[in-house]
Amino acid sequence: MEKISIFFYCCPPGIPDSKETVYQHVIVSLAEGLKALGIPFYSNIDFWKSGIEDNDYLFRFNPSITPDDCSVVVMHTAWFTSGRPMPDRLFHAHRKYITVYFESEADAKHAWRPEFKPFDFIFRCHFNTRFEYPKNFYPWAFGLSNRILRELAEIPPFAERNPSLLVNFRIHHPIRTCIQENLLPQLQSILPVDNSVDATKSPPSDPYDFLQWTQTDRRHYPGYYKRLRFSSACACFGGLLINPWPLNAFGPSKLWDRAINKIITLVDSHPRRIMNWESWRFWEAMAAGSVVLHVDLEKYGAALPEMPQNWRHYVGVDLENLQDTVDRIEGDPDLLEKISSAGRDWALQHYSPIPIAQRFLSTLNIN
């Protein structure tokens, strides 16, 4: 293997809103970056259409290429959540390739299973520095894909945006409930809330948009991206807080650990570890220049390969001092415009497809 090449195990996207539907965003972004860098990659199937042409696939199946012909083999959470078994001979004794697994599910509960231990690298979205992970775990992020960047390539000047906070949650998370009940009413006079949400069962009529709506399991809405571009800020909260013990929240003795955790909760009513905090909305808002409102990532242990700075790239809320957020936004009329610009620049610099691919290769030490 004189040249770097990568083999991906991909799943068909399935039918939107069905049990078979999977969305493999993180490997799509990675592959787009690899393609731009000229790094060859292959797949077990033709997968992910970048356009409406019949053969416009990002991942291509080549019957003459197997994992043993490549230097890296990549798998994604969707392979296992869709019920597929571990590929035969993936970890055979004579393999020369590096094995990589991308874990983008909220709890990552199956990544602790013994059969995942042989992976050389497990890149974990929703990483938190206050959890104890196996040694082959590394922080990762959803990041940006070409599909998202295409929708947000041109954005209006901040002065032309609506002075509003876009809030389009569909799933209830404990932190979202806290924010909606306690922070948004205080922000209403500064940033009126826009609760507009696209109907999930009404697909776009444009052929390209319909394709992407299908491939992303109904996450692609042109109207949503337009609202993002013209909103001053976007609420990107998600997840829940748990107490600091046990360190291995998904490992052995879960029943015992949960019992202890309940006792700790009675003693400490302000848990400081966040789970299930990563989202596409975070990155879409960043790229749109719509100021991201989330919890203070560092305060609650959330980790990315490249961390944003609170009050420079985003507004990180301290859930124990919500008034501070209101006071700072109200006290500096130019603050949101500065964050809008800096946040977009930061996201494009570190989390568009090319830097994602470069980070991947650097971490594997094969670039």
Disulfide bonds with the S-S distance in Angstrom:
none
